[in-house]
Amino acid sequence: MIAARTILAWQTIVSREIDPRDPAVITVGAINGGTKANIIPDEVRMQLTVRSFRDEVRRHLLSAIERIADGEAAAAGAEKKPAVQVVESVNPTYNDPKLTQRVAMALRQTLGDSNVLEMPPDMPSDDFAEYGGAGVPALLFRVGAVEPKKFDAARKSGEALPGPHSPYFAPDLVRSLRTDSAGRFAQSELGLRSLAKGAIAGGRTHMSASSTKARSGEEEAVRQVMNGYQEAWNRHDPDAFAALFAPDADFVNVAGTHWKGREAIRVNHAFTHGTVPIDSEGVTHPKELYGVFRTVTIAFTQINLRFLREDVAVAHVHSESRGYAHTNKSRHALPVMILTKEGGRWHIAVAQNTYIRSSA
């Protein structure tokens, strides 16, 4: 009886104590007590979820929950006060307005105006909020993951589509990853652009006719580096491959392994292509990956280039690889590279590669 009365009383907190203009939620999601129908349990455990947009509202909700639990227990003559404990808690997720405006502009330039929509506030719980709570300007955005025809049909019929926590959630994998990758690319470019020097306004760099011609030449030089990447890989030539990178370059491969510096890239590339002894010094890969790419070739099916300034470029690539020993299927990846020009030559300063997993 105490638990039932307490739950009903808790529901009056939002309706009677919170300003109706302040969204708030109190949900009792789990009630556990007792083992037999004819035995009154010694205790009942309840688990609650509390949601709000403002810290002041959350503090009031938590205080009221404890106050009402104490009051109902006292009214029933309970021998001791109930134990109220906050098990886990995160701040409200707050999108920094200035950052949101800048990122939205970059996303619209990349994805198109009709594909970037402003959503009304809602109440998911996410520990990403702790960045904002710590004073870091932050932005959380969502990527649509439903197959377009299914989405249009659901909008017409009013059907509620399953979300990420549903066992029926089945994203349109390749489209979703490409959209997400393009969005992250636009953001990374935005962050680097803010560090770049030069006349930049409204997301576009102002160039004279002569500088436009020069940019065309630089683009060709960067594409030569990208072509060299493919050729060196397909020849299984670690020296030529490593020479494309800056001396202090960072490389993160599809397995998430980080190689720091040109020499580490050379040695580990040679190891995975089986062109050095298996016990070579400087190898960070496990032995079972020796020669894993010995028969693999790659082809860049799409290269999108963006110049952040005259000596910094970002390459967003769609790649297809074939020749794996364990399967005759090709694999697709989304490498992202930052290239810099020093001493009159372009080199890869940062490279990160990610496989697109098959939904089959």
Kinemage of the C-alpha trace (Angstrom):
@kinemage 1
@onewidth
@group {chain A} dominant
@subgroup {mainchain}
@vectorlist {calphas} color= white
{ca met a 1} P 0.000 0.000 0.000
{ca ile a 2} L 2.823 2.406 0.823
{ca ala a 3} L 4.415 1.842 -2.593
{ca ala a 4} L 1.112 2.269 -4.449
{ca arg a 5} L 0.217 5.475 -2.577
{ca thr a 6} L 3.739 6.850 -3.105
{ca ile a 7} L 3.623 6.241 -6.867
{ca leu a 8} L 0.273 8.003 -7.189
{ca ala a 9} L 1.513 10.933 -5.093
{ca trp a 10} L 4.641 11.281 -7.194
{ca gln a 11} L 2.488 11.880 -10.258
{ca thr a 12} L 1.187 15.100 -8.696
{ca ile a 13} L 4.664 16.666 -8.581
{ca val a 14} L 4.704 17.581 -12.263
{ca ser a 15} L 1.054 18.625 -12.413
{ca arg a 16} L 0.951 20.605 -9.140
{ca glu a 17} L 4.480 21.784 -8.361
{ca ile a 18} L 6.182 22.460 -11.706
{ca asp a 19} L 5.492 25.452 -13.946
{ca pro a 20} L 3.508 24.064 -16.927
{ca arg a 21} L 5.922 25.886 -19.236
{ca asp a 22} L 8.780 23.726 -17.911
{ca pro a 23} L 8.701 20.200 -19.387
{ca ala a 24} L 9.235 17.511 -16.743
{ca val a 25} L 8.753 13.751 -16.473
{ca ile a 26} L 8.672 11.295 -13.558
{ca thr a 27} L 8.282 7.659 -14.602
{ca val a 28} L 8.292 4.627 -12.310
{ca gly a 29} L 9.679 2.032 -14.679
{ca ala a 30} L 10.220 -0.890 -12.301
{ca ile a 31} L 8.462 -2.086 -9.130
{ca asn a 32} L 9.826 -5.156 -7.356
{ca gly a 33} L 8.593 -6.587 -4.063
{ca gly a 34} L 7.382 -9.782 -2.521
{ca thr a 35} L 7.569 -13.457 -3.394
{ca lys a 36} L 4.055 -14.815 -2.630
{ca ala a 37} L 0.527 -13.488 -3.008
{ca asn a 38} L -0.335 -14.123 0.649
{ca ile a 39} L 2.805 -12.593 2.203
{ca ile a 40} L 3.268 -8.859 2.757
{ca pro a 41} L 6.848 -8.051 1.653
{ca asp a 42} L 9.363 -6.436 3.967
{ca glu a 43} L 10.420 -4.017 1.246
{ca val a 44} L 9.551 -2.801 -2.228
{ca arg a 45} L 12.161 -1.459 -4.637
{ca met a 46} L 11.164 1.082 -7.253
{ca gln a 47} L 13.269 2.489 -10.091
{ca leu a 48} L 12.434 5.915 -11.482
{ca thr a 49} L 13.437 8.000 -14.461
{ca val a 50} L 13.397 11.773 -14.075
{ca arg a 51} L 13.677 14.085 -17.088
{ca ser a 52} L 13.794 17.874 -17.343
{ca phe a 53} L 15.392 20.618 -19.410
{ca arg a 54} L 16.509 22.881 -16.575
{ca asp a 55} L 18.730 22.090 -13.611
{ca glu a 56} L 16.438 23.967 -11.221
{ca val a 57} L 13.504 21.808 -12.276
{ca arg a 58} L 15.520 18.613 -11.841
{ca arg a 59} L 16.580 19.619 -8.332
{ca his a 60} L 12.942 20.306 -7.419
{ca leu a 61} L 11.799 16.954 -8.826
{ca leu a 62} L 14.426 14.992 -6.882
{ca ser a 63} L 13.683 16.863 -3.672
{ca ala a 64} L 9.927 16.340 -4.051
{ca ile a 65} L 10.348 12.625 -4.764
{ca glu a 66} L 12.216 12.156 -1.474
{ca arg a 67} L 9.808 14.408 0.447
{ca ile a 68} L 6.731 12.474 -0.707
{ca ala a 69} L 8.350 9.076 -0.111
{ca asp a 70} L 9.193 10.141 3.460
{ca gly a 71} L 5.692 11.522 3.992
{ca glu a 72} L 3.839 8.421 2.758
{ca ala a 73} L 6.037 6.150 4.864
{ca ala a 74} L 5.448 8.285 7.956
{ca ala a 75} L 1.679 8.415 7.297
{ca ala a 76} L 1.580 4.592 7.165
{ca gly a 77} L 3.561 4.266 10.377
{ca ala a 78} L 6.607 2.690 8.760
{ca glu a 79} L 9.393 1.934 11.219
{ca lys a 80} L 12.082 3.637 9.135
{ca lys a 81} L 12.392 6.170 6.377
{ca pro a 82} L 12.662 4.914 2.802
{ca ala a 83} L 16.093 4.988 1.172
{ca val a 84} L 16.126 7.309 -1.835
{ca gln a 85} L 19.283 7.120 -3.918
{ca val a 86} L 20.316 8.683 -7.246
{ca val a 87} L 21.966 5.718 -8.982
{ca glu a 88} L 23.020 7.436 -12.215
{ca ser a 89} L 22.518 10.940 -13.511
{ca val a 90} L 23.575 13.160 -16.417
{ca asn a 91} L 23.053 16.808 -17.234
{ca pro a 92} L 20.450 17.937 -19.785
{ca thr a 93} L 21.897 17.812 -23.302
{ca tyr a 94} L 22.313 21.416 -24.406
{ca asn a 95} L 23.311 22.396 -27.931
{ca asp a 96} L 25.466 25.518 -27.913
{ca pro a 97} L 23.552 28.027 -30.122
{ca lys a 98} L 26.581 29.527 -31.903
{ca leu a 99} L 28.157 26.139 -32.565
{ca thr a 100} L 24.812 24.755 -33.749
{ca gln a 101} L 24.395 27.607 -36.221
{ca arg a 102} L 27.889 27.132 -37.658
{ca val a 103} L 27.579 23.339 -37.961
{ca ala a 104} L 24.087 23.572 -39.467
{ca met a 105} L 25.439 25.898 -42.152
{ca ala a 106} L 28.280 23.458 -42.935
{ca leu a 107} L 25.882 20.505 -43.036
{ca arg a 108} L 23.502 22.320 -45.374
{ca gln a 109} L 26.377 23.103 -47.731
{ca thr a 110} L 27.352 19.421 -47.748
{ca leu a 111} L 23.980 17.635 -47.580
{ca gly a 112} L 21.575 20.236 -48.984
{ca asp a 113} L 19.068 22.518 -47.239
{ca ser a 114} L 16.176 20.039 -47.454
{ca asn a 115} L 18.213 17.342 -45.688
{ca val a 116} L 19.089 19.346 -42.561
{ca leu a 117} L 16.118 19.922 -40.259
{ca glu a 118} L 15.762 21.597 -36.889
{ca met a 119} L 14.142 19.304 -34.320
{ca pro a 120} L 12.020 20.423 -31.371
{ca pro a 121} L 13.521 19.735 -27.929
{ca asp a 122} L 12.919 16.232 -26.573
{ca met a 123} L 14.074 14.169 -23.603
{ca pro a 124} L 16.451 11.342 -24.442
{ca ser a 125} L 19.156 10.678 -21.883
{ca asp a 126} L 22.745 10.775 -23.100
{ca asp a 127} L 26.063 11.054 -21.275
{ca phe a 128} L 27.273 13.246 -24.148
{ca ala a 129} L 25.613 16.009 -22.089
{ca glu a 130} L 28.575 15.954 -19.709
{ca tyr a 131} L 30.689 17.823 -22.277
{ca gly a 132} L 28.304 20.757 -22.162
{ca gly a 133} L 27.976 20.469 -18.398
{ca ala a 134} L 31.758 20.806 -18.119
{ca gly a 135} L 31.668 24.058 -20.090
{ca val a 136} L 32.689 22.674 -23.504
{ca pro a 137} L 30.591 24.054 -26.408
{ca ala a 138} L 28.852 20.933 -27.689
{ca leu a 139} L 26.316 19.838 -30.287
{ca leu a 140} L 24.394 16.565 -30.541
{ca phe a 141} L 22.675 15.910 -33.876
{ca arg a 142} L 20.831 12.914 -35.282
{ca val a 143} L 21.279 11.099 -38.573
{ca gly a 144} L 18.257 9.630 -40.327
{ca ala a 145} L 18.747 5.884 -40.796
{ca val a 146} L 15.491 4.674 -42.384
{ca glu a 147} L 15.242 3.572 -46.009
{ca pro a 148} L 13.602 6.545 -47.837
{ca lys a 149} L 10.629 4.612 -49.285
{ca lys a 150} L 9.859 3.070 -45.898
{ca phe a 151} L 10.120 6.493 -44.264
{ca asp a 152} L 7.729 8.092 -46.784
{ca ala a 153} L 5.252 5.246 -46.347
{ca ala a 154} L 5.359 5.607 -42.557
{ca arg a 155} L 4.724 9.350 -42.775
{ca lys a 156} L 1.667 8.761 -44.953
{ca ser a 157} L 0.240 5.982 -42.772
{ca gly a 158} L 1.202 7.474 -39.418
{ca glu a 159} L 3.139 4.332 -38.491
{ca ala a 160} L 5.711 4.751 -35.711
{ca leu a 161} L 9.086 3.493 -36.940
{ca pro a 162} L 11.333 1.555 -34.510
{ca gly a 163} L 14.272 3.461 -33.037
{ca pro a 164} L 17.786 2.431 -31.943
{ca his a 165} L 16.665 0.706 -28.689
{ca ser a 166} L 14.075 -1.438 -30.473
{ca pro a 167} L 14.875 -5.045 -31.545
{ca tyr a 168} L 13.146 -4.178 -34.844
{ca phe a 169} L 15.492 -1.293 -35.654
{ca ala a 170} L 17.085 -2.023 -39.038
{ca pro a 171} L 18.935 1.015 -40.458
{ca asp a 172} L 19.586 1.554 -44.143
{ca leu a 173} L 23.245 0.825 -43.493
{ca val a 174} L 25.224 2.175 -46.436
{ca arg a 175} L 23.174 5.353 -46.922
{ca ser a 176} L 23.240 6.040 -43.180
{ca leu a 177} L 27.006 5.614 -42.907
{ca arg a 178} L 27.660 7.771 -45.945
{ca thr a 179} L 25.418 10.540 -44.617
{ca asp a 180} L 26.982 10.343 -41.161
{ca ser a 181} L 30.485 10.326 -42.625
{ca ala a 182} L 29.704 13.322 -44.833
{ca gly a 183} L 28.286 15.162 -41.822
{ca arg a 184} L 31.336 14.465 -39.691
{ca phe a 185} L 33.582 15.452 -42.566
{ca ala a 186} L 31.762 18.798 -42.840
{ca gln a 187} L 32.257 19.362 -39.107
{ca ser a 188} L 35.936 18.435 -39.145
{ca glu a 189} L 36.458 20.765 -42.072
{ca leu a 190} L 34.653 23.509 -40.166
{ca gly a 191} L 36.900 23.000 -37.147
{ca leu a 192} L 40.058 23.123 -39.224
{ca arg a 193} L 38.830 26.114 -41.183
{ca ser a 194} L 38.426 28.059 -37.960
{ca leu a 195} L 42.155 27.562 -37.403
{ca ala a 196} L 43.163 28.442 -40.923
{ca lys a 197} L 44.374 31.888 -41.856
{ca gly a 198} L 43.033 33.773 -44.861
{ca ala a 199} L 39.981 35.610 -46.100
{ca ile a 200} L 37.158 33.228 -45.215
{ca ala a 201} L 33.520 34.313 -44.892
{ca gly a 202} L 30.245 32.413 -44.947
{ca gly a 203} L 31.996 29.093 -45.424
{ca arg a 204} L 33.566 30.161 -48.720
{ca thr a 205} L 37.111 31.324 -49.452
{ca his a 206} L 37.403 34.426 -51.635
{ca met a 207} L 39.931 33.892 -54.427
{ca ser a 208} L 41.061 35.973 -57.354
{ca ala a 209} L 41.244 34.521 -60.866
{ca ser a 210} L 44.964 33.907 -60.518
{ca ser a 211} L 44.531 32.122 -57.168
{ca thr a 212} L 41.724 29.988 -58.628
{ca lys a 213} L 44.108 28.817 -61.324
{ca ala a 214} L 46.733 28.074 -58.696
{ca arg a 215} L 44.182 26.113 -56.655
{ca ser a 216} L 43.451 23.953 -59.690
{ca gly a 217} L 47.133 23.040 -59.872
{ca glu a 218} L 47.229 22.226 -56.169
{ca glu a 219} L 44.171 20.008 -56.531
{ca glu a 220} L 45.916 18.034 -59.239
{ca ala a 221} L 48.974 17.662 -57.003
{ca val a 222} L 46.837 16.342 -54.147
{ca arg a 223} L 45.075 13.883 -56.451
{ca gln a 224} L 48.499 12.607 -57.525
{ca val a 225} L 49.210 11.788 -53.882
{ca met a 226} L 45.902 9.911 -53.676
{ca asn a 227} L 46.719 8.012 -56.851
{ca gly a 228} L 50.144 7.212 -55.435
{ca tyr a 229} L 48.460 5.804 -52.331
{ca gln a 230} L 46.458 3.339 -54.438
{ca glu a 231} L 49.417 2.392 -56.642
{ca ala a 232} L 51.814 1.810 -53.726
{ca trp a 233} L 49.215 -0.278 -51.914
{ca asn a 234} L 48.440 -2.408 -54.963
{ca arg a 235} L 52.183 -2.971 -55.619
{ca his a 236} L 52.579 -3.886 -51.920
{ca asp a 237} L 55.432 -1.363 -51.786
{ca pro a 238} L 55.874 -0.156 -48.178
{ca asp a 239} L 58.618 2.358 -49.010
{ca ala a 240} L 56.547 4.119 -51.681
{ca phe a 241} L 53.489 3.992 -49.441
{ca ala a 242} L 55.256 5.521 -46.427
{ca ala a 243} L 56.877 8.230 -48.573
{ca leu a 244} L 53.417 9.694 -49.172
{ca phe a 245} L 53.101 10.537 -45.461
{ca ala a 246} L 54.582 13.398 -43.456
{ca pro a 247} L 57.465 12.391 -41.128
{ca asp a 248} L 55.245 12.769 -38.030
{ca ala a 249} L 51.999 11.582 -39.649
{ca asp a 250} L 49.196 9.827 -37.763
{ca phe a 251} L 47.554 6.807 -39.362
{ca val a 252} L 44.597 4.891 -37.889
{ca asn a 253} L 43.772 1.775 -39.864
{ca val a 254} L 40.478 -0.114 -40.205
{ca ala a 255} L 41.272 -2.186 -37.106
{ca gly a 256} L 41.649 0.972 -35.011
{ca thr a 257} L 45.425 0.618 -34.692
{ca his a 258} L 47.324 3.908 -34.486
{ca trp a 259} L 50.667 4.278 -36.205
{ca lys a 260} L 52.691 7.380 -35.395
{ca gly a 261} L 55.311 8.554 -37.857
{ca arg a 262} L 56.428 7.585 -41.352
{ca glu a 263} L 58.686 4.728 -40.202
{ca ala a 264} L 55.956 3.075 -38.118
{ca ile a 265} L 53.607 3.340 -41.101
{ca arg a 266} L 56.228 1.748 -43.367
{ca val a 267} L 57.015 -1.186 -41.057
{ca asn a 268} L 53.422 -2.036 -40.205
{ca his a 269} L 52.295 -1.669 -43.813
{ca ala a 270} L 55.054 -4.089 -44.839
{ca phe a 271} L 53.997 -6.505 -42.076
{ca thr a 272} L 50.333 -6.625 -43.121
{ca his a 273} L 51.370 -7.034 -46.758
{ca gly a 274} L 53.827 -9.793 -45.910
{ca thr a 275} L 56.936 -8.109 -47.355
{ca val a 276} L 59.084 -8.199 -44.182
{ca pro a 277} L 59.910 -11.004 -41.716
{ca ile a 278} L 57.114 -11.736 -39.260
{ca asp a 279} L 59.322 -10.799 -36.275
{ca ser a 280} L 60.385 -7.400 -37.661
{ca glu a 281} L 61.157 -4.693 -35.108
{ca gly a 282} L 58.583 -1.944 -34.650
{ca val a 283} L 55.521 -4.009 -35.608
{ca thr a 284} L 52.492 -3.328 -33.417
{ca his a 285} L 50.096 -5.781 -35.095
{ca pro a 286} L 49.385 -9.245 -33.639
{ca lys a 287} L 51.129 -12.104 -35.451
{ca glu a 288} L 47.884 -13.486 -36.898
{ca leu a 289} L 47.553 -10.383 -39.096
{ca tyr a 290} L 50.843 -11.049 -40.866
{ca gly a 291} L 50.281 -10.791 -44.625
{ca val a 292} L 46.536 -10.189 -44.227
{ca phe a 293} L 46.602 -7.727 -47.185
{ca arg a 294} L 49.060 -9.726 -49.281
{ca thr a 295} L 46.502 -10.290 -52.079
{ca val a 296} L 44.257 -7.263 -51.498
{ca thr a 297} L 43.959 -4.392 -53.978
{ca ile a 298} L 42.112 -1.121 -53.509
{ca ala a 299} L 40.402 1.391 -55.768
{ca phe a 300} L 39.215 4.871 -54.781
{ca thr a 301} L 35.767 5.095 -56.374
{ca gln a 302} L 35.230 8.691 -55.234
{ca ile a 303} L 37.538 11.425 -53.927
{ca asn a 304} L 36.050 14.635 -52.529
{ca leu a 305} L 38.609 17.368 -51.917
{ca arg a 306} L 38.238 20.545 -49.883
{ca phe a 307} L 40.950 23.139 -49.375
{ca leu a 308} L 40.962 24.842 -46.007
{ca arg a 309} L 43.817 27.106 -47.051
{ca glu a 310} L 46.572 27.027 -49.645
{ca asp a 311} L 48.589 24.382 -47.769
{ca val a 312} L 45.878 22.305 -46.051
{ca ala a 313} L 43.402 20.000 -47.804
{ca val a 314} L 40.909 17.374 -46.627
{ca ala a 315} L 40.140 14.290 -48.730
{ca his a 316} L 36.968 12.319 -48.095
{ca val a 317} L 37.215 9.045 -50.001
{ca his a 318} L 35.017 6.089 -50.898
{ca ser a 319} L 37.208 3.026 -51.330
{ca glu a 320} L 36.578 -0.524 -52.562
{ca ser a 321} L 38.969 -3.389 -51.807
{ca arg a 322} L 39.119 -6.886 -53.312
{ca gly a 323} L 41.193 -10.052 -53.084
{ca tyr a 324} L 40.695 -11.131 -49.469
{ca ala a 325} L 41.810 -14.695 -48.823
{ca his a 326} L 38.743 -15.587 -46.718
{ca thr a 327} L 36.042 -14.211 -49.034
{ca asn a 328} L 35.442 -13.345 -52.656
{ca lys a 329} L 33.349 -10.329 -51.690
{ca ser a 330} L 34.622 -6.785 -51.973
{ca arg a 331} L 34.704 -4.468 -48.949
{ca his a 332} L 33.920 -0.774 -48.842
{ca ala a 333} L 35.620 1.816 -46.667
{ca leu a 334} L 35.503 5.548 -45.972
{ca pro a 335} L 39.048 6.891 -45.541
{ca val a 336} L 39.400 10.522 -44.447
{ca met a 337} L 42.771 12.218 -44.886
{ca ile a 338} L 44.233 15.608 -44.064
{ca leu a 339} L 47.050 16.640 -46.383
{ca thr a 340} L 49.533 19.451 -45.840
{ca lys a 341} L 52.022 21.113 -48.153
{ca glu a 342} L 55.556 21.646 -46.865
{ca gly a 343} L 58.687 22.325 -48.863
{ca gly a 344} L 56.683 22.472 -52.076
{ca arg a 345} L 55.290 18.929 -51.692
{ca trp a 346} L 51.990 17.538 -50.476
{ca his a 347} L 52.024 14.774 -47.850
{ca ile a 348} L 49.358 12.969 -45.840
{ca ala a 349} L 49.465 14.325 -42.290
{ca val a 350} L 46.503 12.399 -40.855
{ca ala a 351} L 44.647 9.369 -42.208
{ca gln a 352} L 41.787 7.409 -40.670
{ca asn a 353} L 40.111 4.476 -42.360
{ca thr a 354} L 36.775 2.842 -41.504
{ca tyr a 355} L 35.133 -0.198 -43.029
{ca ile a 356} L 31.456 -0.140 -43.951
{ca arg a 357} L 30.041 -3.329 -42.514
{ca ser a 358} L 27.696 -5.358 -44.698
{ca ser a 359} L 24.121 -5.708 -43.439
{ca ala a 360} L 23.988 -9.285 -44.795
